[in-house]
């Protein structure tokens, strides 16, 4: 039952994050500065959560202070850097490109968990990872090998690689958490600490003359980003990792480009083609294999 709960939470988290890519690109197209968007997004999250978590934060202040180094690192890699890398990448590359790079995150998580001795890795996870990546490659190459052989990474793609690495670090070290905090409280603590790292980015962008225009459109964007890719995704992700571990959770990130592709078809009227079908089948197969347990291991 707990495992099923974790799977549902992971699907919700990846669906919300896929929407984050779409909205992030829309924000750029409407001239909303990326670092400013990150700052206002998490400031709104902080305000929304405050009435629900303030008492618990005061009650748990000793736990928070005793684990401050780890919490600061988790806040830096998730709230402070991952979001900034993501929105910056969308200034220079397409939504599908940026989201496809998330398929590298499970590999980074497995590698980091192995390096830091956080979790053991089994053959099914490796096989599932490979098959999922093949699914993504079938989408990005349209089943044409010449496309991947001639692929040149642009600035946005390189920036997104930074995001991939930071999220891999966050997910891996989240499993090292030995203390217990309610999930919303944990999200609020990471949000509070993350704003410390985001604020200098916001000030730099402001000093460059990039100012945000407040209107109804921005209001809707911030509400969506605060409730779904921020509170919803982080709540679901942290909860699922605590149940099934970072390695098994990480492979679900392969669903982000799948959902992004579906959204692109819906919003941009792109056609669903054969390579999309093959890619989707391979990704789902990889998810099942990566979550297969080895008996008597």
LUMVO-842528 format. One line per 5 residues: their letters; for each residue x, y, z of N, C-alpha, C. Coordinates in nm, 3 decimals. Layout:
// LUMVO-842528
a> X:Y:Z:X:Y:Z:X:Y:Z  ...;
// end
This chain:
// LUMVO-842528
xxxxx> 0.083:-0.121:0.000:0.000:0.000:0.000:0.087:0.126:0.000  0.192:0.126:0.083:0.282:0.239:0.090:0.356:0.259:-0.043  0.393:0.147:-0.105:0.463:0.155:-0.234:0.372:0.216:-0.341  0.246:0.175:-0.343:0.150:0.232:-0.438:0.134:0.381:-0.415  0.128:0.420:-0.288:0.117:0.562:-0.252:0.237:0.640:-0.307;
xxxxx> 0.357:0.579:-0.294:0.479:0.644:-0.343:0.474:0.661:-0.494  0.424:0.559:-0.566:0.416:0.567:-0.711:0.321:0.677:-0.756  0.206:0.689:-0.689:0.109:0.794:-0.722:0.171:0.931:-0.697  0.242:0.946:-0.587:0.307:1.073:-0.554:0.412:1.109:-0.657  0.486:1.010:-0.706:0.591:1.034:-0.805:0.532:1.076:-0.940;
xxxxx> 0.422:1.012:-0.979:0.355:1.050:-1.104:0.305:1.194:-1.095  0.245:1.230:-0.981:0.197:1.367:-0.961:0.313:1.467:-0.965  0.422:1.433:-0.897:0.538:1.523:-0.892:0.593:1.549:-1.032  0.608:1.443:-1.111:0.665:1.458:-1.246:0.568:1.531:-1.339  0.439:1.510:-1.320:0.339:1.580:-1.401:0.344:1.730:-1.373;
xxxxx> 0.355:1.766:-1.246:0.363:1.908:-1.209:0.491:1.970:-1.263  0.602:1.897:-1.255:0.729:1.950:-1.304:0.729:1.967:-1.455  0.660:1.877:-1.525:0.647:1.893:-1.670:0.573:2.023:-1.701  0.470:2.052:-1.622:0.399:2.178:-1.638:0.487:2.298:-1.608  0.582:2.280:-1.517:0.676:2.387:-1.483:0.760:2.428:-1.604;
xxxxx> 0.802:2.330:-1.684:0.879:2.361:-1.805:0.794:2.442:-1.903  0.669:2.401:-1.918:0.581:2.470:-2.012:0.557:2.615:-1.969  0.529:2.635:-1.840:0.504:2.769:-1.789:0.632:2.852:-1.790  0.746:2.787:-1.760:0.873:2.858:-1.763:0.904:2.916:-1.900  0.875:2.838:-2.003:0.896:2.886:-2.139:0.799:2.998:-2.173;
xxxxx> 0.675:2.984:-2.131:0.574:3.087:-2.155:0.614:3.218:-2.088  0.672:3.206:-1.967:0.717:3.325:-1.895:0.825:3.398:-1.974  0.918:3.322:-2.031:1.024:3.385:-2.112:0.965:3.455:-2.234  0.870:3.390:-2.300:0.808:3.446:-2.420:0.730:3.574:-2.389  0.689:3.590:-2.263:0.616:3.711:-2.222:0.708:3.807:-2.145;
xxxxx> 0.840:3.788:-2.164:0.941:3.881:-2.111:0.946:3.891:-1.958  0.925:3.778:-1.891:0.941:3.773:-1.746:1.083:3.724:-1.716  1.168:3.804:-1.649:1.306:3.764:-1.620:1.312:3.635:-1.539  1.397:3.539:-1.576:1.399:3.407:-1.511:1.432:3.409:-1.362  1.535:3.483:-1.320:1.573:3.484:-1.179:1.467:3.556:-1.094;
xxxxx> 1.407:3.657:-1.151:1.300:3.728:-1.083:1.180:3.636:-1.063  1.150:3.556:-1.166:1.040:3.460:-1.157:1.066:3.360:-1.047  1.189:3.310:-1.038:1.226:3.214:-0.933:1.206:3.276:-0.795  1.252:3.401:-0.779:1.243:3.467:-0.649:1.098:3.487:-0.607  1.014:3.540:-0.695:0.874:3.564:-0.660:0.797:3.433:-0.641;
xxxxx> 0.834:3.334:-0.719:0.770:3.202:-0.704:0.789:3.148:-0.563  0.913:3.146:-0.516:0.941:3.087:-0.386:0.903:3.179:-0.272  0.898:3.309:-0.296:0.848:3.402:-0.195:0.700:3.377:-0.170  0.626:3.351:-0.278:0.483:3.320:-0.265:0.463:3.187:-0.194  0.546:3.088:-0.227:0.539:2.958:-0.159:0.560:2.978:-0.009;
xxxxx> 0.658:3.061:0.027:0.689:3.088:0.168:0.568:3.146:0.240  0.501:3.242:0.175:0.384:3.306:0.235:0.266:3.210:0.249  0.245:3.126:0.148:0.133:3.030:0.150:0.151:2.929:0.263  0.273:2.880:0.281:0.298:2.775:0.380:0.307:2.826:0.523  0.340:2.953:0.540:0.367:3.007:0.674:0.257:2.979:0.776;
xxxxx> 0.129:3.002:0.745:0.025:2.978:0.847:0.013:2.831:0.887  0.052:2.740:0.796:0.036:2.597:0.822:0.157:2.534:0.891  0.271:2.599:0.883:0.394:2.535:0.932:0.466:2.611:1.043  0.424:2.734:1.073:0.497:2.817:1.169:0.508:2.750:1.306  0.398:2.697:1.357:0.401:2.633:1.489:0.494:2.512:1.489;
xxxxx> 0.488:2.434:1.382:0.572:2.314:1.374:0.719:2.351:1.362  0.750:2.460:1.288:0.888:2.504:1.274:0.944:2.549:1.410  0.863:2.625:1.485:0.906:2.669:1.619:0.926:2.548:1.711  0.835:2.453:1.701:0.842:2.332:1.782:0.966:2.249:1.746  1.003:2.252:1.618:1.113:2.167:1.569:1.243:2.245:1.549;
xxxxx> 1.254:2.364:1.609:1.370:2.450:1.584:1.502:2.382:1.624  1.498:2.298:1.727:1.621:2.229:1.769:1.665:2.129:1.664  1.568:2.056:1.608:1.599:1.959:1.501:1.656:2.032:1.380  1.594:2.145:1.344:1.638:2.223:1.229:1.780:2.275:1.248  1.808:2.332:1.366:1.941:2.388:1.393:2.048:2.279:1.398;
xxxxx> 2.014:2.163:1.452:2.111:2.053:1.462:2.144:1.993:1.325  2.054:2.011:1.230:2.075:1.954:1.096:2.087:2.064:0.990  2.125:2.183:1.034:2.131:2.298:0.944:2.225:2.279:0.825  2.345:2.221:0.842:2.433:2.203:0.725:2.367:2.122:0.613  2.302:2.009:0.649:2.235:1.927:0.548:2.118:2.001:0.487;
xxxxx> 2.040:2.070:0.569:1.925:2.145:0.519:1.967:2.258:0.426  2.077:2.324:0.458:2.129:2.429:0.371:2.172:2.372:0.235  2.236:2.255:0.239:2.280:2.190:0.115:2.160:2.149:0.031  2.056:2.091:0.095:1.935:2.051:0.023:1.864:2.173:-0.036  1.861:2.283:0.040:1.797:2.406:-0.008:1.873:2.466:-0.125;
xxxxx> 2.006:2.465:-0.116:2.090:2.519:-0.224:2.071:2.443:-0.353  2.075:2.308:-0.346:2.069:2.227:-0.466:1.930:2.221:-0.529  1.825:2.231:-0.447:1.689:2.221:-0.501:1.629:2.358:-0.531  1.595:2.431:-0.427:1.531:2.563:-0.444:1.628:2.664:-0.503  1.751:2.666:-0.454:1.847:2.770:-0.492:1.905:2.758:-0.631;
xxxxx> 1.933:2.635:-0.676:2.003:2.620:-0.804:1.921:2.552:-0.913  1.850:2.444:-0.879:1.779:2.368:-0.983:1.681:2.455:-1.060  1.601:2.534:-0.986:1.502:2.619:-1.052:1.567:2.726:-1.138  1.677:2.782:-1.087:1.747:2.886:-1.162:1.804:2.831:-1.292  1.868:2.714:-1.283:1.922:2.649:-1.403:1.810:2.621:-1.503;
xxxxx> 1.696:2.572:-1.452:1.585:2.537:-1.541:1.532:2.657:-1.618  1.500:2.766:-1.548:1.444:2.884:-1.615:1.546:2.952:-1.706  1.673:2.952:-1.664:1.777:3.009:-1.750:1.793:2.928:-1.878  1.784:2.796:-1.866:1.799:2.712:-1.985:1.687:2.737:-2.085  1.566:2.765:-2.033:1.451:2.786:-2.121:1.459:2.917:-2.198;
xxxxx> 1.550:3.006:-2.157:1.575:3.128:-2.234:1.645:3.094:-2.364  1.723:2.986:-2.364:1.808:2.953:-2.478:1.771:2.824:-2.552  1.680:2.744:-2.495:1.647:2.618:-2.560:1.498:2.590:-2.550  1.452:2.484:-2.617:1.311:2.450:-2.621:1.268:2.372:-2.496  1.139:2.370:-2.471:1.085:2.296:-2.357:1.121:2.148:-2.366;
xxxxx> 1.103:2.089:-2.482:1.130:1.946:-2.498:1.277:1.917:-2.472  1.367:2.000:-2.524:1.509:1.981:-2.501:1.543:1.982:-2.352  1.495:2.086:-2.282:1.525:2.100:-2.140:1.470:1.984:-2.060  1.348:1.943:-2.089:1.286:1.835:-2.012:1.353:1.701:-2.041  1.401:1.682:-2.164:1.467:1.556:-2.198:1.594:1.532:-2.117;
xxxxx> 1.659:1.639:-2.077:1.781:1.624:-1.998:1.754:1.563:-1.860  1.628:1.566:-1.817:1.593:1.506:-1.688:1.612:1.355:-1.688  1.622:1.296:-1.807:1.646:1.151:-1.811:1.785:1.115:-1.759  1.874:1.213:-1.754:2.007:1.187:-1.700:2.007:1.186:-1.548  1.902:1.241:-1.485:1.898:1.251:-1.339:1.900:1.114:-1.271;
xxxxx> 1.821:1.014:-1.315:1.831:0.884:-1.250:1.972:0.826:-1.252  2.043:0.846:-1.362:2.182:0.798:-1.370:2.270:0.871:-1.270  2.251:1.001:-1.257:2.327:1.080:-1.161:2.295:1.035:-1.018  2.166:1.010:-0.989:2.126:0.965:-0.856:2.190:0.830:-0.822  2.180:0.737:-0.915:2.238:0.604:-0.892:2.388:0.615:-0.872;
xxxxx> 2.454:0.698:-0.954:2.599:0.716:-0.943:2.637:0.780:-0.809  2.565:0.886:-0.770:2.595:0.956:-0.645:2.566:0.870:-0.523  2.456:0.794:-0.529:2.424:0.703:-0.418:2.532:0.596:-0.403  2.589:0.554:-0.515:2.697:0.455:-0.510:2.825:0.517:-0.456  2.860:0.638:-0.504:2.982:0.706:-0.461:2.980:0.738:-0.312;
xxxxx> 2.866:0.790:-0.265:2.855:0.831:-0.125:2.801:0.720:-0.035  2.784:0.600:-0.093:2.739:0.483:-0.018:2.607:0.509:0.054  2.513:0.569:-0.020:2.381:0.601:0.036:2.285:0.485:0.013  2.288:0.425:-0.105:2.203:0.312:-0.138:2.278:0.214:-0.227  2.236:0.087:-0.219:2.291:-0.013:-0.310:2.216:-0.006:-0.442;
xxxxx> 2.284:-0.046:-0.548:2.225:-0.045:-0.681:2.219:-0.188:-0.734  2.103:-0.226:-0.789:2.092:-0.362:-0.843:2.083:-0.361:-0.995  2.091:-0.481:-1.052:2.098:-0.494:-1.197:1.970:-0.448:-1.267  1.856:-0.463:-1.197:1.730:-0.420:-1.257:1.723:-0.268:-1.271  1.778:-0.197:-1.173:1.779:-0.051:-1.180:1.864:-0.004:-1.298;
xxxxx> 1.979:-0.068:-1.317:2.066:-0.033:-1.430:1.997:-0.063:-1.562  1.936:-0.182:-1.571:1.868:-0.221:-1.695:1.748:-0.130:-1.722  1.671:-0.101:-1.617:1.556:-0.012:-1.631:1.597:0.127:-1.676  1.708:0.174:-1.621:1.761:0.306:-1.657:1.798:0.310:-1.805  1.869:0.206:-1.850:1.913:0.200:-1.990:1.794:0.199:-2.086;
xxxxx> 1.691:0.118:-2.052:1.574:0.107:-2.138:1.497:0.239:-2.142  1.486:0.307:-2.026:1.417:0.436:-2.022:1.490:0.539:-2.106  1.622:0.540:-2.097:1.702:0.634:-2.176:1.686:0.605:-2.325  1.677:0.476:-2.360:1.654:0.440:-2.500:1.519:0.494:-2.547  1.420:0.492:-2.455:1.290:0.547:-2.488:1.297:0.695:-2.517;
xxxxx> 1.374:0.767:-2.435:1.390:0.911:-2.457:1.466:0.937:-2.586  1.569:0.856:-2.611:1.647:0.873:-2.735:1.561:0.850:-2.859  1.466:0.757:-2.848:1.379:0.731:-2.962:1.289:0.852:-2.992  1.258:0.929:-2.885:1.177:1.050:-2.903:1.261:1.163:-2.960  1.379:1.185:-2.899:1.461:1.300:-2.941:1.522:1.279:-3.079;
xxxxx> 1.544:1.151:-3.118:1.604:1.123:-3.249:1.501:1.090:-3.355  1.373:1.076:-3.311:1.266:1.035:-3.403:1.300:0.903:-3.471  1.373:0.817:-3.397:1.419:0.686:-3.446:1.513:0.700:-3.566  1.580:0.814:-3.573:1.676:0.840:-3.680:1.812:0.868:-3.615  1.907:0.773:-3.626:2.037:0.785:-3.558:2.119:0.905:-3.607;
xxxxx> 2.094:0.947:-3.730:2.170:1.060:-3.784:2.147:1.188:-3.703  2.028:1.199:-3.645:1.995:1.318:-3.566:2.081:1.327:-3.441  2.096:1.215:-3.369:2.175:1.218:-3.246:2.325:1.231:-3.275  2.369:1.175:-3.387:2.511:1.185:-3.423:2.550:1.327:-3.458  2.455:1.406:-3.508:2.485:1.543:-3.549:2.437:1.647:-3.447;
xxxxx> 2.394:1.600:-3.327:2.337:1.690:-3.225:2.444:1.781:-3.166  2.422:1.910:-3.170:2.511:2.008:-3.109:2.439:2.074:-2.993  2.501:2.070:-2.875:2.438:2.128:-2.757:2.452:2.279:-2.758  2.343:2.348:-2.733:2.350:2.493:-2.724:2.367:2.537:-2.578  2.371:2.666:-2.555:2.394:2.721:-2.422:2.288:2.674:-2.322;
xxxxx> 2.163:2.673:-2.367:2.054:2.630:-2.280:2.068:2.486:-2.236  2.112:2.400:-2.329:2.131:2.259:-2.296:2.240:2.242:-2.191  2.349:2.316:-2.205:2.459:2.307:-2.109:2.416:2.356:-1.971  2.336:2.463:-1.968:2.285:2.515:-1.841:2.196:2.410:-1.774  2.115:2.339:-1.852:2.025:2.238:-1.797:2.102:2.120:-1.738;
xxxxx> 2.222:2.094:-1.793:2.306:1.988:-1.735:2.341:2.023:-1.590  2.366:2.153:-1.565:2.389:2.198:-1.429:2.269:2.169:-1.340  2.149:2.188:-1.393:2.028:2.156:-1.318:2.016:2.008:-1.288  2.052:1.926:-1.385:2.048:1.781:-1.368:2.139:1.738:-1.253  2.259:1.794:-1.250:2.356:1.758:-1.145:2.307:1.802:-1.007;
xxxxx> 2.253:1.924:-0.998:2.208:1.973:-0.868:2.089:1.893:-0.816  1.997:1.854:-0.905:1.883:1.775:-0.858:1.927:1.634:-0.819  2.026:1.581:-0.888:2.080:1.451:-0.850:2.141:1.455:-0.710  2.212:1.563:-0.679:2.270:1.581:-0.546:2.161:1.594:-0.440  2.058:1.673:-0.470:1.947:1.691:-0.376:1.879:1.558:-0.346;
xxxxx> 1.845:1.483:-0.450:1.772:1.357:-0.431:1.856:1.255:-0.356  1.984:1.250:-0.384:2.072:1.154:-0.319:2.089:1.184:-0.171  2.115:1.310:-0.138:2.141:1.347:0.001:2.012:1.360:0.082  1.897:1.369:0.015:1.769:1.368:0.085:1.752:1.236:0.159  1.806:1.129:0.103:1.796:0.997:0.166:1.885:0.988:0.290;
xxxxx> 1.982:1.076:0.303:2.069:1.077:0.420:2.005:1.145:0.541  1.887:1.199:0.520:1.816:1.267:0.628:1.779:1.167:0.736  1.830:1.186:0.857:1.804:1.094:0.968:1.701:1.150:1.066  1.661:1.275:1.046:1.562:1.337:1.133:1.425:1.333:1.067  1.322:1.359:1.145:1.186:1.355:1.094:1.119:1.491:1.108;
xxxxx> 1.068:1.543:0.997:0.988:1.665:0.995:0.867:1.640:0.907  0.751:1.695:0.941:0.635:1.685:0.851:0.675:1.739:0.714  0.621:1.678:0.607:0.667:1.712:0.472:0.648:1.860:0.438  0.533:1.917:0.472:0.512:2.058:0.442:0.609:2.147:0.519  0.640:2.104:0.642:0.737:2.179:0.722:0.875:2.173:0.658;
xxxxx> 0.912:2.056:0.609:1.040:2.040:0.541:1.047:2.127:0.417  0.939:2.128:0.338:0.934:2.212:0.218:0.950:2.359:0.255  0.884:2.401:0.363:0.891:2.541:0.405:1.031:2.577:0.454  1.095:2.486:0.526:1.232:2.510:0.573:1.326:2.523:0.454  1.314:2.432:0.358:1.400:2.438:0.239:1.371:2.565:0.158;
xxxxx> 1.244:2.605:0.154:1.206:2.728:0.084:1.271:2.849:0.152  1.263:2.853:0.285:1.319:2.966:0.361:1.469:2.978:0.340  1.538:2.864:0.350:1.683:2.864:0.331:1.720:2.889:0.185  1.638:2.835:0.093:1.665:2.853:-0.049:1.655:2.998:-0.093  1.565:3.074:-0.030:1.550:3.215:-0.064:1.677:3.294:-0.035;
xxxxx> 1.756:3.246:0.062:1.885:3.311:0.093:1.977:3.305:-0.029  1.972:3.193:-0.101:2.058:3.175:-0.219:1.997:3.240:-0.343  1.864:3.248:-0.348:1.796:3.306:-0.464:1.806:3.459:-0.465  1.801:3.520:-0.348:1.795:3.666:-0.339:1.910:3.736:-0.413  2.036:3.693:-0.398:2.144:3.758:-0.473:2.126:3.748:-0.624;
xxxxx> 2.069:3.636:-0.673:2.042:3.621:-0.816:1.939:3.724:-0.862  1.837:3.741:-0.779:1.731:3.838:-0.808:1.786:3.981:-0.811  1.871:4.016:-0.713:1.930:4.150:-0.705:2.018:4.177:-0.827  2.095:4.076:-0.869:2.182:4.092:-0.987:2.098:4.121:-1.111  1.992:4.044:-1.129:1.907:4.062:-1.247:1.839:4.200:-1.243;
xxxxx> 1.796:4.241:-1.124:1.733:4.372:-1.108:1.830:4.485:-1.141  1.958:4.464:-1.101:2.060:4.566:-1.128:2.091:4.579:-1.276  2.057:4.474:-1.352:2.078:4.476:-1.496:1.959:4.537:-1.571  1.864:4.588:-1.495:1.749:4.654:-1.556:1.637:4.561:-1.597  1.644:4.434:-1.554:1.538:4.339:-1.587:1.432:4.342:-1.476;
xxxxx> 1.324:4.411:-1.504:1.219:4.432:-1.405:1.092:4.359:-1.448  1.024:4.300:-1.352:0.902:4.225:-1.380:0.781:4.318:-1.383  0.688:4.292:-1.473:0.565:4.370:-1.483:0.452:4.293:-1.416  0.393:4.350:-1.312:0.287:4.283:-1.240:0.153:4.303:-1.311  0.091:4.191:-1.349:-0.041:4.195:-1.411:-0.113:4.065:-1.378;
xxxxx> -0.235:4.048:-1.427:-0.316:3.931:-1.397:-0.252:3.803:-1.450  -0.186:3.813:-1.566:-0.119:3.698:-1.626:-0.007:3.647:-1.535  0.072:3.738:-1.481:0.179:3.701:-1.389:0.121:3.638:-1.263  0.009:3.691:-1.216:-0.056:3.639:-1.096:-0.091:3.492:-1.114  -0.151:3.457:-1.229:-0.188:3.318:-1.256:-0.064:3.228:-1.266;
xxxxx> 0.041:3.280:-1.330:0.165:3.203:-1.343:0.223:3.171:-1.205  0.230:3.272:-1.119:0.288:3.253:-0.986:0.203:3.159:-0.900  0.071:3.169:-0.909:-0.016:3.080:-0.833:0.006:2.934:-0.876  0.012:2.912:-1.007:0.036:2.776:-1.057:0.171:2.724:-1.010  0.276:2.805:-1.027:0.410:2.763:-0.990:0.423:2.737:-0.841;
xxxxx> 0.355:2.817:-0.760:0.364:2.801:-0.615:0.292:2.675:-0.568  0.173:2.649:-0.621:0.092:2.538:-0.572:0.132:2.402:-0.627  0.172:2.397:-0.754:0.195:2.267:-0.816:0.343:2.227:-0.828  0.423:2.293:-0.915:0.564:2.251:-0.924:0.643:2.276:-0.795  0.596:2.364:-0.708:0.670:2.396:-0.586:0.621:2.312:-0.469;
xxxxx> 0.508:2.350:-0.409:0.457:2.279:-0.291:0.418:2.136:-0.326  0.338:2.119:-0.431:0.289:1.986:-0.467:0.399:1.889:-0.503  0.488:1.929:-0.593:0.595:1.840:-0.639:0.694:1.807:-0.529  0.736:1.907:-0.453:0.834:1.883:-0.348:0.775:1.796:-0.237  0.648:1.816:-0.205:0.580:1.734:-0.105:0.575:1.588:-0.153;
xxxxx> 0.531:1.568:-0.276:0.518:1.433:-0.331:0.655:1.365:-0.346  0.753:1.441:-0.395:0.885:1.383:-0.419:0.952:1.340:-0.289  0.954:1.430:-0.190:1.018:1.398:-0.062:0.947:1.281:0.006  0.815:1.278:-0.002:0.739:1.170:0.057:0.768:1.037:-0.009  0.776:1.036:-0.141:0.802:0.911:-0.214:0.944:0.859:-0.188;
xxxxx> 1.042:0.950:-0.185:1.181:0.911:-0.159:1.192:0.847:-0.020  1.118:0.900:0.077:1.123:0.845:0.213:1.063:0.704:0.219  0.979:0.670:0.121:0.914:0.539:0.120:0.993:0.435:0.041  1.035:0.470:-0.081:1.099:0.370:-0.168:1.245:0.400:-0.200  1.298:0.513:-0.154:1.440:0.542:-0.177:1.465:0.625:-0.301;
xxxxx> 1.582:0.686:-0.306:1.617:0.779:-0.414:1.637:0.708:-0.547  1.699:0.590:-0.545:1.725:0.519:-0.671:1.596:0.485:-0.743  1.502:0.422:-0.672:1.377:0.380:-0.734:1.290:0.499:-0.771  1.296:0.604:-0.691:1.218:0.725:-0.722:1.276:0.797:-0.843  1.409:0.800:-0.853:1.476:0.875:-0.958:1.437:0.835:-1.098;
xxxxx> 1.410:0.707:-1.119:1.378:0.661:-1.254:1.246:0.722:-1.302  1.159:0.763:-1.210:1.031:0.821:-1.249:1.047:0.957:-1.315  1.164:1.019:-1.300:1.188:1.147:-1.365:1.185:1.135:-1.517  1.197:1.011:-1.566:1.186:0.989:-1.709:1.046:1.023:-1.761  0.949:1.031:-1.669:0.813:1.066:-1.710:0.800:1.214:-1.746;
xxxxx> 0.893:1.299:-1.697:0.882:1.442:-1.722:0.884:1.473:-1.872  0.984:1.424:-1.948:0.981:1.452:-2.092:0.863:1.387:-2.163  0.815:1.274:-2.111:0.697:1.211:-2.171:0.576:1.301:-2.154  0.555:1.350:-2.031:0.443:1.442:-2.006:0.461:1.573:-2.083  0.586:1.620:-2.093:0.612:1.744:-2.166:0.575:1.730:-2.313;
xxxxx> 0.605:1.613:-2.369:0.571:1.587:-2.509:0.420:1.589:-2.528  0.348:1.526:-2.436:0.201:1.525:-2.444:0.146:1.667:-2.435  0.203:1.746:-2.344:0.159:1.885:-2.329:0.189:1.966:-2.454  0.305:1.940:-2.516:0.341:2.011:-2.638:0.243:1.978:-2.750  0.200:1.854:-2.754:0.101:1.814:-2.854:-0.031:1.887:-2.830;
xxxxx> -0.068:1.898:-2.703:-0.195:1.962:-2.669:-0.191:2.113:-2.691  -0.086:2.177:-2.640:-0.079:2.323:-2.646:-0.030:2.376:-2.781  0.060:2.299:-2.846:0.119:2.348:-2.971:0.073:2.270:-3.094  -0.026:2.184:-3.074:-0.087:2.110:-3.186:0.012:2.023:-3.263  0.113:1.971:-3.193:0.207:1.881:-3.259:0.143:1.743:-3.277;
xxxxx> 0.185:1.670:-3.376:0.127:1.540:-3.406:0.194:1.429:-3.325  0.112:1.335:-3.278:0.166:1.218:-3.209:0.208:1.117:-3.315  0.338:1.087:-3.318:0.392:1.000:-3.423:0.441:0.867:-3.365  0.484:0.780:-3.454:0.523:0.645:-3.416:0.637:0.644:-3.314  0.735:0.735:-3.332:0.849:0.735:-3.240:0.807:0.780:-3.100;
xxxxx> 0.700:0.858:-3.090:0.647:0.894:-2.958:0.593:0.769:-2.888  0.522:0.686:-2.962:0.465:0.563:-2.906:0.575:0.469:-2.858  0.677:0.448:-2.942:0.788:0.359:-2.905:0.859:0.414:-2.781  0.883:0.543:-2.779:0.950:0.604:-2.664:0.871:0.587:-2.537  0.740:0.608:-2.544:0.655:0.594:-2.425:0.656:0.452:-2.372;
xxxxx> 0.649:0.353:-2.463:0.650:0.212:-2.422:0.782:0.177:-2.351  0.893:0.223:-2.407:1.024:0.194:-2.349:1.040:0.259:-2.211  0.993:0.384:-2.198:1.004:0.453:-2.069:0.926:0.380:-1.961  0.802:0.340:-1.993:0.718:0.270:-1.895:0.778:0.135:-1.860  0.832:0.064:-1.959:0.899:-0.064:-1.934:1.018:-0.045:-1.841;
xxxxx> 1.093:0.060:-1.865:1.208:0.090:-1.780:1.168:0.117:-1.637  1.054:0.185:-1.618:1.005:0.215:-1.483:0.972:0.086:-1.408  0.907:-0.007:-1.475:0.871:-0.133:-1.411:0.995:-0.215:-1.374  1.092:-0.219:-1.465:1.214:-0.296:-1.438:1.295:-0.237:-1.324  1.303:-0.107:-1.319:1.384:-0.041:-1.216:1.325:-0.058:-1.077;
xxxxx> 1.197:-0.092:-1.069:1.132:-0.111:-0.940:1.112:-0.257:-0.906  1.173:-0.345:-0.985:1.165:-0.489:-0.956:1.268:-0.523:-0.848  1.222:-0.593:-0.745:1.310:-0.629:-0.635:1.379:-0.762:-0.661  1.506:-0.771:-0.614:1.581:-0.895:-0.628:1.558:-0.979:-0.502  1.506:-1.098:-0.519:1.480:-1.185:-0.405:1.610:-1.247:-0.352;
xx> 1.615:-1.261:-0.219:1.731:-1.321:-0.152:1.859:-1.243:-0.179  1.847:-1.112:-0.201:1.964:-1.032:-0.229:2.029:-0.989:-0.100;
// end
